[in-house]
Amino acid sequence: MEKIDWFGVNARSAKKYEALMGNLDGVRFAFEDAEKAITDYAPEGSSGAWQAVEKEVLKKALADAYADLASLRVSIVRHESKLKSWEWSL
């Protein structure tokens, strides 16, 4: 017997899933922009309350963010069928 999606719940969930994946791509593009900014970053000496951040610290933070994004993407793809077939919200 085939389930009938009376209220369009599954269709809405599929749209939300696609939007989520699109948003993850947007985050990845932002990370790529940050990577370019880090490449161009030239730390200056500290002045007053402001302290220069070492380029390697920024690179490590970005690498950690990339790893977290990849982990999130893997988890989302692993549960794709559940996310597309149930009503959920962000």
DSSP file (Angstrom, degrees, kcal/mol; ACC not computed):
  #  RESIDUE AA STRUCTURE BP1 BP2  ACC     N-H-->O    O-->H-N    N-H-->O    O-->H-N    TCO  KAPPA ALPHA  PHI   PSI    X-CA   Y-CA   Z-CA
    1    1 A M              0   0    0      0, 0.0     2,-0.3     0, 0.0     0, 0.0   0.000 360.0 360.0 360.0 134.7    0.0    0.0    0.0
    2    2 A E        -     0   0    0      1,-0.0     2,-0.2     0, 0.0     0, 0.0  -0.689 360.0-122.2 -90.8 137.5    1.3    3.4   -0.9
    3    3 A K        -     0   0    0     -2,-0.3     2,-0.5     2,-0.0    -1,-0.0  -0.550  20.7-142.3 -76.3 142.2    1.4    6.2    1.6
    4    4 A I        -     0   0    0     -2,-0.2     2,-1.6     1,-0.0     3,-0.2  -0.918   5.1-142.9-106.7 129.3   -0.5    9.4    0.5
    5    5 A D    >   +     0   0    0     -2,-0.5     3,-1.2     1,-0.2     6,-0.1  -0.633  27.1 176.1 -90.1  79.4    1.0   12.7    1.5
    6    6 A W  T 3  S+     0   0    0     -2,-1.6    -1,-0.2     1,-0.3    -3,-0.0   0.840  75.7  33.2 -57.4 -40.0   -2.3   14.4    2.2
    7    7 A F  T 3  S-     0   0    0     -3,-0.2    -1,-0.3     0, 0.0    -2,-0.1   0.297 109.6-110.2-105.4   9.7   -0.9   17.7    3.5
    8    8 A G    <>  +     0   0    0     -3,-1.2     4,-2.4     3,-0.1     5,-0.2   0.745  68.9 144.3  71.4  22.5    2.2   17.9    1.3
    9    9 A V  H  > S+     0   0    0      1,-0.2     4,-2.5     2,-0.2     5,-0.2   0.924  70.6  47.3 -60.8 -46.0    4.4   17.3    4.3
   10   10 A N  H  > S+     0   0    0      1,-0.2     4,-2.4     2,-0.2    -1,-0.2   0.882 110.7  51.8 -66.0 -37.6    7.0   15.3    2.3
   11   11 A A  H  > S+     0   0    0      2,-0.2     4,-2.0     1,-0.2    -1,-0.2   0.918 111.9  46.8 -64.2 -42.5    7.1   17.9   -0.5
   12   12 A R  H  X S+     0   0    0     -4,-2.4     4,-2.4     1,-0.2    -2,-0.2   0.909 112.0  50.8 -64.9 -40.9    7.7   20.7    2.1
   13   13 A S  H  X S+     0   0    0     -4,-2.5     4,-2.3     1,-0.2    -2,-0.2   0.893 108.5  51.6 -64.5 -39.4   10.4   18.6    3.8
   14   14 A A  H  X S+     0   0    0     -4,-2.4     4,-2.3    70,-0.4    -1,-0.2   0.900 110.5  49.2 -63.7 -40.0   12.1   17.9    0.4
   15   15 A K  H  X S+     0   0    0     -4,-2.0     4,-2.4     2,-0.2    -2,-0.2   0.907 110.7  49.8 -65.1 -41.2   12.1   21.7   -0.3
   16   16 A K  H  X S+     0   0    0     -4,-2.4     4,-2.5     2,-0.2    -2,-0.2   0.884 109.4  52.4 -64.3 -37.7   13.6   22.4    3.2
   17   17 A Y  H  X S+     0   0    0     -4,-2.3     4,-2.5     2,-0.2    -2,-0.2   0.935 110.0  47.5 -63.1 -46.3   16.3   19.7    2.5
   18   18 A E  H  X S+     0   0    0     -4,-2.3     4,-2.2     1,-0.2    -2,-0.2   0.895 112.1  50.4 -62.5 -39.9   17.2   21.4   -0.8
   19   19 A A  H  X S+     0   0    0     -4,-2.4     4,-2.5     2,-0.2    -1,-0.2   0.903 109.5  51.4 -64.3 -40.6   17.3   24.8    0.9
   20   20 A L  H  X S+     0   0    0     -4,-2.5     4,-2.1     2,-0.2    -2,-0.2   0.930 110.4  47.7 -61.4 -46.0   19.5   23.4    3.7
   21   21 A M  H  X S+     0   0    0     -4,-2.5     4,-1.7     1,-0.2    -1,-0.2   0.883 111.6  51.4 -64.3 -37.2   22.0   21.9    1.2
   22   22 A G  H  X S+     0   0    0     -4,-2.2     4,-1.9     1,-0.2    -1,-0.2   0.894 108.3  51.5 -64.3 -40.1   22.0   25.3   -0.7
   23   23 A N  H  X S+     0   0    0     -4,-2.5     4,-2.2     1,-0.2    -2,-0.2   0.878 106.3  54.5 -64.7 -37.1   22.7   27.1    2.5
   24   24 A L  H  X S+     0   0    0     -4,-2.1     4,-2.2     1,-0.2    -1,-0.2   0.888 106.6  51.6 -63.4 -37.7   25.6   24.8    3.2
   25   25 A D  H  X S+     0   0    0     -4,-1.7     4,-2.3     2,-0.2    -1,-0.2   0.899 107.8  52.9 -63.6 -39.1   27.0   25.6   -0.3
   26   26 A G  H  X S+     0   0    0     -4,-1.9     4,-2.0     2,-0.2    -2,-0.2   0.895 108.0  50.1 -61.9 -40.0   26.7   29.3    0.7
   27   27 A V  H  X S+     0   0    0     -4,-2.2     4,-2.4     2,-0.2    -1,-0.2   0.907 108.8  52.6 -63.7 -41.2   28.7   28.7    3.9
   28   28 A R  H  X S+     0   0    0     -4,-2.2     4,-2.1     1,-0.2    -2,-0.2   0.907 108.2  50.4 -61.7 -41.2   31.3   26.9    1.8
   29   29 A F  H  X S+     0   0    0     -4,-2.3     4,-2.0     1,-0.2    -1,-0.2   0.890 109.2  51.5 -64.0 -38.2   31.6   30.0   -0.5
   30   30 A A  H  X S+     0   0    0     -4,-2.0     4,-2.3     1,-0.2    -2,-0.2   0.897 108.4  51.7 -64.0 -39.7   31.9   32.2    2.5
   31   31 A F  H  X S+     0   0    0     -4,-2.4     4,-2.5     2,-0.2    -2,-0.2   0.887 107.2  53.0 -63.3 -38.4   34.8   30.0    3.8
   32   32 A E  H  X S+     0   0    0     -4,-2.1     4,-1.9     2,-0.2    -1,-0.2   0.899 109.2  49.0 -64.1 -39.1   36.5   30.3    0.4
   33   33 A D  H  X S+     0   0    0     -4,-2.0     4,-2.2     2,-0.2    -2,-0.2   0.901 111.1  50.1 -64.2 -40.4   36.2   34.1    0.7
   34   34 A A  H  X S+     0   0    0     -4,-2.3     4,-2.6     1,-0.2    -2,-0.2   0.883 106.9  55.0 -64.6 -37.8   37.7   33.9    4.2
   35   35 A E  H  X S+     0   0    0     -4,-2.5     4,-2.1     2,-0.2    -1,-0.2   0.910 108.7  47.8 -61.6 -42.0   40.5   31.7    2.9
   36   36 A K  H  X S+     0   0    0     -4,-1.9     4,-2.0     2,-0.2    -2,-0.2   0.907 111.4  50.9 -64.0 -41.9   41.4   34.4    0.3
   37   37 A A  H  X S+     0   0    0     -4,-2.2     4,-0.8     1,-0.2    -2,-0.2   0.890 109.7  49.9 -63.8 -39.0   41.2   37.1    3.1
   38   38 A I  H >< S+     0   0    0     -4,-2.6     3,-0.5     1,-0.2    -1,-0.2   0.896 108.4  53.1 -66.1 -39.5   43.6   35.0    5.3
   39   39 A T  H 3< S+     0   0    0     -4,-2.1    -1,-0.2     1,-0.2    -2,-0.2   0.895 114.8  41.3 -60.9 -39.6   46.0   34.6    2.3
   40   40 A D  H 3< S+     0   0    0     -4,-2.0    -1,-0.2    -5,-0.1    -2,-0.2   0.543  91.1 116.4 -84.5  -7.5   46.0   38.4    1.9
   41   41 A Y    <<  -     0   0    0     -4,-0.8    14,-0.1    -3,-0.5    -3,-0.0  -0.417  42.6-172.2 -70.1 131.0   46.2   39.1    5.6
   42   42 A A        -     0   0    0     -2,-0.2     2,-0.1    12,-0.0    12,-0.1  -0.926  21.0-136.1-123.3 104.4   49.3   40.8    6.9
   43   43 A P        -     0   0    0      0, 0.0     2,-0.2     0, 0.0     3,-0.1  -0.337  19.6-157.0 -63.4 136.1   49.4   41.0   10.7
   44   44 A E        -     0   0    0      1,-0.2     8,-0.2    -2,-0.1     3,-0.1  -0.592  31.3 -79.4-103.4 170.3   50.5   44.3   12.1
   45   45 A G        -     0   0    0     -2,-0.2     2,-0.2     1,-0.1    -1,-0.2  -0.266  55.7 -95.1 -65.5 157.7   52.0   45.0   15.5
   46   46 A S        -     0   0    0      6,-0.1     2,-0.4     5,-0.1     5,-0.2  -0.481  39.3-170.5 -76.1 145.8   49.6   45.2   18.4
   47   47 A S  B >   -A   50   0A   0      3,-1.5     3,-1.8    -2,-0.2     2,-0.2  -0.954  52.8 -45.8-140.1 118.9   48.4   48.6   19.5
   48   48 A G  T 3  S-     0   0    0     -2,-0.4    -2,-0.0     1,-0.3     0, 0.0  -0.405 125.2 -11.4  63.7-128.9   46.5   49.2   22.7
   49   49 A A  T 3  S+     0   0    0     -2,-0.2     2,-0.4    -3,-0.1    -1,-0.3   0.629 118.7  91.7 -80.3 -13.2   43.8   46.7   23.2
   50   50 A W  B <   -A   47   0A   0     -3,-1.8    -3,-1.5    -5,-0.0     2,-0.4  -0.673  56.8-171.6 -86.4 133.5   44.1   45.3   19.7
   51   51 A Q        -     0   0    0     -2,-0.4     2,-0.1    -5,-0.2    -6,-0.1  -0.959  25.5-113.1-124.0 144.1   46.5   42.4   19.2
   52   52 A A        -     0   0    0     -2,-0.4     2,-0.5    -8,-0.2    -6,-0.1  -0.460  26.4-136.9 -72.1 144.9   47.6   40.9   15.9
   53   53 A V        -     0   0    0     -2,-0.1     2,-0.1     2,-0.0    -1,-0.0  -0.885  22.2-115.9-103.2 132.8   46.4   37.4   15.1
   54   54 A E    >>  -     0   0    0     -2,-0.5     4,-1.6     1,-0.1     3,-0.6  -0.413  18.0-127.7 -67.5 142.3   49.0   35.1   13.7
   55   55 A K  H 3> S+     0   0    0      1,-0.2     4,-2.4     2,-0.2     5,-0.2   0.853 108.4  57.6 -58.9 -37.3   48.1   33.9   10.2
   56   56 A E  H 3> S+     0   0    0      1,-0.2     4,-2.3     2,-0.2    -1,-0.2   0.845 102.6  54.3 -65.7 -33.3   48.5   30.2   11.2
   57   57 A V  H <> S+     0   0    0     -3,-0.6     4,-2.3     2,-0.2    -1,-0.2   0.917 110.1  46.9 -65.0 -42.7   45.9   30.6   13.9
   58   58 A L  H  X S+     0   0    0     -4,-1.6     4,-2.4     2,-0.2    -2,-0.2   0.911 111.5  50.9 -64.7 -42.1   43.5   31.9   11.3
   59   59 A K  H  X S+     0   0    0     -4,-2.4     4,-2.4     1,-0.2    -2,-0.2   0.899 110.9  48.7 -62.8 -40.5   44.3   29.0    9.0
   60   60 A K  H  X S+     0   0    0     -4,-2.3     4,-2.5     2,-0.2    -1,-0.2   0.915 110.7  50.4 -66.4 -42.2   43.8   26.5   11.7
   61   61 A A  H  X S+     0   0    0     -4,-2.3     4,-2.1     1,-0.2    -2,-0.2   0.903 112.2  47.6 -61.9 -40.7   40.4   28.0   12.7
   62   62 A L  H  X S+     0   0    0     -4,-2.4     4,-2.6     2,-0.2    -2,-0.2   0.903 110.4  51.6 -67.4 -40.4   39.3   27.9    9.0
   63   63 A A  H  X S+     0   0    0     -4,-2.4     4,-2.3     2,-0.2    -2,-0.2   0.899 110.1  49.8 -62.2 -40.2   40.5   24.3    8.7
   64   64 A D  H  X S+     0   0    0     -4,-2.5     4,-2.4     2,-0.2    -1,-0.2   0.902 110.4  50.1 -63.6 -40.9   38.5   23.4   11.8
   65   65 A A  H  X S+     0   0    0     -4,-2.1     4,-2.4     2,-0.2    -2,-0.2   0.908 109.9  50.3 -64.9 -41.4   35.4   25.2   10.3
   66   66 A Y  H  X S+     0   0    0     -4,-2.6     4,-2.6     2,-0.2    -2,-0.2   0.918 110.6  50.0 -60.2 -43.3   35.8   23.3    7.0
   67   67 A A  H  X S+     0   0    0     -4,-2.3     4,-2.3     1,-0.2    -2,-0.2   0.906 110.9  48.7 -63.4 -42.1   36.1   20.0    8.9
   68   68 A D  H  X S+     0   0    0     -4,-2.4     4,-2.4     2,-0.2    -1,-0.2   0.905 111.6  49.7 -63.9 -41.3   32.9   20.8   10.9
   69   69 A L  H  X S+     0   0    0     -4,-2.4     4,-2.5     2,-0.2    -2,-0.2   0.910 111.1  49.2 -63.7 -42.2   31.1   21.7    7.7
   70   70 A A  H  X S+     0   0    0     -4,-2.6     4,-2.4     2,-0.2    -2,-0.2   0.905 111.1  50.0 -63.7 -41.3   32.2   18.5    6.0
   71   71 A S  H  X S+     0   0    0     -4,-2.3     4,-2.3     2,-0.2    -2,-0.2   0.907 111.2  49.0 -63.6 -42.3   31.0   16.5    9.1
   72   72 A L  H  X S+     0   0    0     -4,-2.4     4,-2.6     2,-0.2    -2,-0.2   0.922 110.8  50.3 -62.8 -44.5   27.6   18.3    9.0
   73   73 A R  H  X S+     0   0    0     -4,-2.5     4,-2.7     2,-0.2     5,-0.2   0.911 110.2  49.9 -60.9 -43.5   27.2   17.6    5.3
   74   74 A V  H  X S+     0   0    0     -4,-2.4     4,-2.4     1,-0.2    -1,-0.2   0.920 111.9  48.3 -61.4 -44.1   28.1   13.9    5.8
   75   75 A S  H  X S+     0   0    0     -4,-2.3     4,-1.5     2,-0.2    -2,-0.2   0.904 112.1  48.8 -63.8 -41.6   25.5   13.6    8.6
   76   76 A I  H  < S+     0   0    0     -4,-2.6     3,-0.2     1,-0.2     7,-0.2   0.928 112.8  46.9 -64.9 -45.2   22.8   15.4    6.6
   77   77 A V  H >< S+     0   0    0     -4,-2.7     3,-1.5     1,-0.2     4,-0.3   0.885 108.3  56.6 -64.8 -37.7   23.4   13.1    3.5
   78   78 A R  H 3< S+     0   0    0     -4,-2.4     3,-0.3     1,-0.3    -1,-0.2   0.852 115.8  36.8 -61.0 -34.4   23.4   10.0    5.7
   79   79 A H  T 3X S+     0   0    0     -4,-1.5     4,-2.5    -3,-0.2     3,-0.3   0.082  81.6 122.3-105.5  22.6   19.9   11.0    7.0
   80   80 A E  H <> S+     0   0    0     -3,-1.5     4,-2.2     1,-0.2     5,-0.2   0.891  71.5  51.3 -53.7 -46.9   18.7   12.4    3.7
   81   81 A S  H  > S+     0   0    0     -4,-0.3     4,-0.8    -3,-0.3    -1,-0.2   0.883 112.1  46.7 -63.9 -37.2   15.7   10.0    3.4
   82   82 A K  H >> S+     0   0    0     -3,-0.3     4,-0.8     1,-0.2     3,-0.6   0.916 112.5  50.0 -68.5 -41.9   14.5   10.9    6.9
   83   83 A L  H 3< S+     0   0    0     -4,-2.5     3,-0.3     1,-0.2    -2,-0.2   0.834 112.2  47.9 -66.9 -31.3   14.9   14.6    6.3
   84   84 A K  H 3< S+     0   0    0     -4,-2.2   -70,-0.4    -5,-0.2    -1,-0.2   0.630 114.9  44.7 -83.1 -13.0   13.0   14.5    3.1
   85   85 A S  H << S+     0   0    0     -4,-0.8     2,-0.4    -3,-0.6    -1,-0.2   0.410 105.3  59.0-115.7   3.6   10.1   12.5    4.4
   86   86 A W  S  < S-     0   0    0     -4,-0.8     2,-0.4    -3,-0.3    -1,-0.0  -0.961  85.0-105.7-131.1 150.4    9.3   14.1    7.8
   87   87 A E        +     0   0    0     -2,-0.4     2,-0.3   -74,-0.0   -77,-0.1  -0.601  52.2 157.4 -72.6 126.9    8.3   17.6    8.7
   88   88 A W        -     0   0    0     -2,-0.4     2,-0.3    -5,-0.1   -72,-0.1  -0.961  23.4-152.6-146.2 160.4   11.2   19.4   10.4
   89   89 A S              0   0    0     -2,-0.3   -76,-0.0     1,-0.1    -2,-0.0  -0.970 360.0 360.0-139.6 153.9   12.2   23.0   10.9
   90   90 A L              0   0    0     -2,-0.3    -1,-0.1     0, 0.0     0, 0.0   0.385 360.0 360.0 -97.8 360.0   15.3   25.0   11.3
